[in-house]
């Protein structure tokens, strides 16, 4: 099968969080093998995600650029790069500058970070005057406790309501909050600087980060809207593959996510979507040790491997 040519359009990147429990180097490898345009580094407890020199070597080795850095502002990363919130953002900015990344993704402050929350907007404005790196505040969601809704973020979980000049729109988070992703994108206009593409059902108040197309979010309409509106930011696949039984299965999920995104962006040449869908269906047969019909599963590196043959990629937009 011949490779299709990727048409011009937004760059599609892979979040390093999408390969968890595998590590940052595995994300670079997966992005290179599957044909992603770049990666977003989620700064985490993984030492490689914190080391700019190692990250630069991964960029050079795999030929995959870092398009964004996700600052360590999750609950589970509260001790990464110290406990001072502004120190984390400054460090994230420095890493982004050294790697040539355009965006740092940041969450709204937690309510208990009172000083940080009080100065958050003005602090981002000051940093904007010091760097070309864009700080894109991500939409989050309220929590449920004892039947009541609890808002753990200040000034709000929804940056659309704030005056931040740059925002990240996450479709798994819109599912949790019950928000209208298309309406949010419309309201943001030029403030929409970054997109986390994922899906969710919105039924269990869980941040699911499903492969696009497996939930209820308007992933396909949003992608079409971004293309028609001339969106110039990156689209990052931030999906949960922890349930994948093998690395082959994880690659199949990540291939499906990439193909869905590029197909609905309209960056595939005519006829590519059929070839992509066929390849992904075959790839998903690797999710178990053997197939239902008793034939052995295809392994990564085998001549018939539909996900990532050595030295090749899916017949997707490339």
N, C-alpha and C positions, 0 to 999 in steps of 0.2 A: 504494500500500500504506500502511496506517495504521501509525503507530508504536505499539509495545507499551509498556506501562507496567512499569517495573522494580519488582518487589516488594521489601519490606524484606529486608535481609540484609547481609553483609559488603561493605565498599567494595572495588571492584576498580580497581587503579591500574596505570599503565604505567611501567616503568622507562625512564629516558632512555637507558640502555644498549641498549635494544631497537631503536633506530633507527640504531645505528652501521653504517656510517661517517657517516651524517647527524649533525646536531648537536642540542644541547639544545633550541633553539627548535623544531626539527622534531618533537621528541617531544611538546611541548605542543600543537602544531598537530594532530598525529595523534590525541592523546588527546581533544581537543575534537571533532574531526570524527567519530571513531568512537564516542564516547559513554562513554569511561572516566570513572570517578568522580574521578580525580586522577592525580598522577604521583609517582614516587620519583626524586629527583635523585641520579644517580650522580656524585659529585664526581670529575672527571677532569681531563685536560690541557685540555679545552675550557674556555676562559676564562669563558664564560657560566655553566657549572655551578658556578663558584667565586664568582660575583658576586651577592650577595643582592639588590642593588638592581635588577639586570636580571631576576633571577628573579621578583621581586615584580611587575615590569611585565608579565612573561609571564603570571603568575597573573591579573592584572587584565584583560589584553587578551583572553585565551582563556576566562576564567571557569573555570579548572581549578586546583584547589588542590594544593599540595605536601603529600602525606600522610606522606612519609618522606624522610630524607636518608641516602645511603649514604656513609659516611666513606671518604676516599681511602687505603684500606689494602691495595690490590692491589700486586703487584710493579711494575706499570707506572705506579703513581701514587706511588711512594716519595718523589718530590721535590715533589709537590703540597702546598702549605701547609707547606713546610719538611720536615725529616727527623725531627723529634721526634714520636714517636707520640702522646703525650698532648696536644701542641699541636694535632694534627689532630682529635682527639676534642673538644677544647674548642671549636675553630672550627666543627666540625660541629654541636655543641650550640647554639652561638650562631645559626647559620643556621637551624636547625630552630625555635628559639624565635621568631626574627623572622618566619618564614614560617608559623608556626602548625602545624608538623608535629609529630606525636606521637612518632615513632620515629627513632632513629639506628641504622642497621645497621652493625655492626662485626665484623670477622673476629678469630679468636683470634690472638695474637701469633705471629710467626715465631720459630723457635728461636734465631736469632742475635740477636733483640731481648731479651737476657737480663734487663736491668733492667726493661724494660716488662712482660715475661712474669712476672717475680717479683712485681710489684705489681699485676698486671692485675685480679684479683678485688677486692682492697681498693680500688683506684683507682676502679673502676666503682661500688663501694658509696659512696665519698665523693661522687662526682658525682651519684649518685642522691639524695643529701641536698640537693643544690644546685639541682635543676631538676625539672620535671614531665616532661621529655623522657625517654623510655624508651630505654635502650641494649640492643638485642637482638643477642646474639652468634650469629653464623651458623654452621651446621654446614658443615664443609669436607670434606676427603677426603685419604687418603694418596696418595703418588706411587709410581711404579715406576721403579727404576733398576738396570740390570744384573740383572734378574730378582728383585730384592729389593724389599720394601716399605719406603718411606721416609716418615717422619712429619715434615713440615716445620713443624708447629705445636706450640706449648707453651701450656698443659699438655697439650692434646690437640686433635685436629681435630674431635672430637665433643663439643659443649657439653652434650649430654644427660647425659654422665657427670660433669659439673661441677655446681657449685651456683649457677650464674648464675641470677638470678631471671627473666630475660627472654631468650628465644631466638627466632631466625629459622630456620625450616625451609625449606631449598631442595631441591626435588625433582630438579634436575639433579645436585646434589652427592650426593644419596642414591644416584643411579644409578652415579656414579663409585666411591663407597665400597662399593657392594654392600649398603647398609643397607636395612632395611625401614621405609619412610616412615610407614606406618600405625602400626607399633609405636613408632616414635620419637614420633609425635604423641601416642599414648596415654601413653607414659612421661612426656612433658613436662607433660601436663595443663594447668593454668592458667599454666604458665611459657611456653607457646607464645603469643608476642605478635605474630608477624609471619610471613608466608608468601611465599616466592618460588615462584610457580607456573611450572613448566617441565617438560620431559620429557627423557629420555635413554635410551640403549640399554644402557649399562653394559658394553659389549663391548670397547671400545678404550681405556679409561682416559682418555677425553677428556671434558672438561666441555662437553657439547653444547648445552645450553639449547634444546632443540627445542620447537616449538609443542606444547602439551599434546595428548595423543592420538596423537602420532607416535612415541612410544617405548614403553618397557616399564614405566614407573612407574605406581603406582596413583593417577593424578591424579583421576579421577572418584570413586573411593571416598573419597579424602581430602576432596574438596570436600563430598561428602555428609555425611561425618563432622563436618566443621567446622560445617555448618548445623545438624545434629541436636544438636551439643554446645553450641550457643549461642556459638560463637566470635565475639569482638567486635573482633578486629584487622583489619588490611587484608590483602588478597591482591594481590600485585604480580606482573604478568606480566613476567618477566625472560627474554626469549627472544632467540635469535640469528637475525637476519634478514639477515646479511651476504651470503648466497647469493641473495637476491632480485635478479632481473635489472633491475628497475625500481622506482621509488617506488610505482607502483601495486601491484606484486607484494608489496612490503613492507607496504603498507596491508592487502592481502588476508590476509597472514599474521597481522597484528595483530588484524584483525577476527575471524579464525577463532579465535585464542587467547581473545579476549574472549567470544565466543559460547559456546565450549566451557566456559569457567569459569562463566559465569552460568547456563548450562543445567544444569550438574551441581551448582551451588549450590542450584538450585531457585528462583532469583530471577526466572525468566521465567514469565509467565502461560501457561496451557495453550495449546498450539498454536504458540507462538512458535518453538520449536526447529526445526520443519519449515521455517518461513519463513527463519530464520537460516541453516540449512544450505543451502537453495537459493540464498540471496544469496551466501554464501561460495563455493559452487561456481562461480557465475557470475563472482564477483570474481577467482577464481584464473585465469580465462582471460586476464587482463591480464599474466601472467607472461612472455609473449613478445611480440615486436613484432606478430605476427599469429597468428590461430588456425589450428588444424590444418585446418579446412575452407576456409581461404583468405579468410574474412571478416576485415575489419579489427578490430583489438583495440579494446575500449572504453577510453577514456581518462578519467582523473580530471577531473571537471567536465563531462563530456558528459551529455546528458539521460538516457542509459541507464546511466550509471555505477552499478554495483551496490554499490560500496564506500562512496563518500562523495559524494553529489550536493551541489552547492553549497547550503548552508543546510539540509542534511538529513543523516541518518545511516542506517546499516543498520536494517532492521526488527527490531532486537534489543531486549533489555530496556533501557529508557531512562527 
